[in-house]
Amino acid sequence: MFVLNLIWELFHYQLYNDLSRIPKYLHILLAVFADTLIIVGIFLLISFKNKNFGWIEKPRFVDYFVVIFFGIVIAILIESWALFVGRWSYRETMPLLYGLGISPLVQLFVTAILSLKLTKFLIKY
């Protein structure tokens, strides 16, 4: 999970104008930790809903839906807030959907689902 988010952040950082004054690699590392915590939180929410952690071995459609839904909602909130307070802006290369970057809108749920698939694979072996 951490490594997947690190790879994503390293590549999509180029799509931003970082206005935070935080050094580049420290900012990326902070973003990766935040992304990882958010995904763990989503997984814990699903575990609470399912009343166990076993769902990871056989996720159902509704589990994937929860990952996608909360990933998108949380990304919209983060991006909207950061743009509003001027923490960052987008470069011309960032594809936009209704004024928000597509890359960050899909990152949480894509890296979460990839993490889920990888975990499922590793559990088998």
N, C-alpha and C positions, 0 to 999 in steps of 0.2 A: 504494500500500500504506500509506504513512505517512498520507496524507490520509484514507483510509477508516477507519483505526484511530483517528485523531484525532476524526473525526465520531462514531464509536461511543463512544469514551471520554467525550466531552463529554456525550452523552446518557445514558449509563448510570451516570455518576458519581453522579447523583441517587439511585440505588438503594442506595447505600452510606452507612454511618456511617464516615467516615474517622478512624481512631484513630492514624494515623501521625505526626501533628503536622507533616507536610510541607504547605506552602501548596498550596491546591487546584490551581492551574494548573501549578505545578511538578510536583505528583504526577501530574496527567494527562499532562504531557509525558514524564515518566519512564516511565509505563505505555505510552505510544504507542511510545517508543523500544524498550522491551522487547518489545512485541507485534510490532513490525516485525522485530526481530532474530530472534525465534522463528520467524516466517513465512519469513524468508530462510533460516534454518537448515533448516526443513522442505523448502523448495525445493532447497537444496543436497543434502540427503539423497536426494531423489528424483533429482536430477541424477547423483549418485554411483551410485545404483542403476541408472539407465538409461545410465550411462557417457557422458552428454552433456547439454547444456542444451536441445537441440532438442525435448525432450518438451513444452516450454511451448507450442509451436505446435500440437501434437496430443496433449493429455493423454489417457491411457487411463483406463479404469475404475479400475485398480489405483493409478494416480497420485492420483486423487481420493480413493480409499479411504485412502491413506497420509496425505493432508492432513487428512481428517476424523478418522482414528484418532489421529494425533499431536496434532492440535489439541485434541481432547477430553481425552486423557491428560494433556497438559501443563497444560491449564486446571484439571483436577481436582487435580493436584499443587499448583499455585499457590494455588488457592482454599483447599484443605485446610490448607496451611501457614499462609497469612495469617490464616485464622480461628483456627487453633490458637494462634498466637503473639500474637493480638490486634491485628494490623495494621489490620484493618477488621472490621466486622460488616455485616449486611444490614438495610436498612429494611424495614418491613412491606410496601412496594410491590414488593420483589424477589420474582419468582416463584421457587420453590424446587423442586428435585428431589433427594430424599434429603439434604436439609439444605444443598445447594450451590445457588448462584444459577444460574438457567438462562441469563441474559444472558452471563455470562462463559464458561459452558460451550460456547456456540455461537460466541462472538465470533471466536476464532482461525481456525476453519475457514471461517466465513462470509466474513470479510474476506480470507482467503487465496484462496478460490475466486473471489470478486469481483475480486481483484487479478489472478488468473490469467486470468480472462475479459477484463479490461481490457487486460492485456499482450498477449494473443492478438489482440485487436482492433487495438491500436496497431501490432503487428508487420506486419499486413496493409497498413497505410497508412503 
